[in-house]
Amino acid sequence: MYIYFTVIPLHSHASFVTVFNGLNFSEWHEQVQFHLSVMDLDLALLNDKPTAITDKSSEDEKSFHKSWKHSNRLSLMFMRMTVANNIKSTIPQIESVREYLKFME
């Protein structure tokens, strides 16, 4: 038995998401959540931003912080790719995926 893994680029997933046009938040949000979950990038959606790393931080805390930052960065990129161009220019620079979703809602 063989197991094959297929890597699907971020932009390919984004092409399957309905473009957010300002009137279809529920549908867009559901699709974004699904695709981020499938790509295992929903950590930043599910968890609050971790506290800053210090000299006393454990390896687990450092690892979680790194994973959260990665998830947050890629999730923001994904969401921005699925927003209509005429809306993008009106969105302030937001650095948290959760804050971005709140603003979009």
C-alpha positions in Angstrom: 0.0 0.0 0.0 1.3 3.4 -1.0 0.4 6.7 0.6 0.8 9.8 -1.6 0.8 13.3 -0.3 -0.1 16.1 -2.6 1.0 19.6 -1.8 -1.5 22.2 -3.0 -0.2 25.8 -3.1 -2.0 28.5 -1.0 -3.1 30.4 -4.1 -4.8 27.2 -5.5 -6.9 26.9 -2.3 -7.7 30.6 -2.5 -9.1 30.2 -6.1 -11.8 27.9 -4.7 -13.0 30.4 -2.1 -15.8 32.8 -3.0 -14.4 36.3 -3.3 -15.6 38.6 -0.4 -17.5 41.5 -1.9 -18.8 43.1 1.2 -22.2 41.4 1.1 -21.3 37.7 1.4 -19.4 37.5 4.7 -21.1 34.3 6.0 -20.4 32.3 2.9 -16.8 33.7 2.5 -16.1 33.2 6.2 -17.3 29.5 6.1 -15.1 28.8 3.1 -12.1 30.5 4.5 -12.4 28.6 7.8 -12.7 25.3 5.9 -9.7 25.9 3.7 -7.5 27.1 6.5 -8.4 24.1 8.5 -7.7 21.7 5.6 -4.3 23.3 5.2 -3.7 23.1 9.0 -3.3 26.9 9.2 -6.2 27.7 11.6 -4.1 27.8 14.7 -4.2 31.6 14.9 -8.0 31.5 14.4 -8.5 29.1 17.2 -6.0 30.5 19.7 -5.2 34.0 21.2 -1.9 35.5 20.3 0.7 34.0 22.7 2.7 36.1 25.1 6.0 37.4 24.0 9.0 35.0 24.2 11.4 35.7 27.1 14.5 34.1 28.4 12.4 32.0 30.7 10.1 30.6 27.9 10.0 26.9 27.6 10.7 25.1 24.3 7.0 24.3 24.0 6.1 28.0 24.4 8.7 29.0 21.8 7.4 26.3 19.4 3.8 27.4 19.9 4.7 31.0 19.4 6.5 30.2 16.1 3.6 28.0 14.9 1.1 30.7 15.8 3.0 33.4 13.9 3.3 31.2 10.9 -0.4 30.4 11.0 -1.4 34.0 11.5 0.9 35.3 8.6 -0.3 32.7 6.1 -4.0 33.0 7.2 -3.8 36.8 6.6 -2.3 36.3 3.2 -5.0 33.8 2.3 -7.8 36.0 3.4 -6.4 39.0 1.6 -6.1 36.9 -1.6 -9.9 36.3 -1.4 -11.1 39.8 -1.0 -12.3 41.9 -3.9 -9.8 44.5 -5.1 -12.2 47.4 -4.6 -12.5 46.5 -0.9 -8.8 45.8 -0.2 -7.9 49.4 -0.4 -10.3 50.3 2.4 -9.0 47.7 4.9 -6.4 49.1 7.4 -3.2 47.2 8.0 -4.3 44.6 10.5 -1.7 42.1 11.9 -4.0 39.6 13.6 -6.2 37.2 11.6 -8.9 37.3 14.3 -8.9 41.2 14.2 -9.1 41.0 10.4 -12.1 38.8 10.6 -13.8 41.1 13.1 -13.2 44.1 10.8 -14.5 42.3 7.8 -17.7 41.2 9.6 
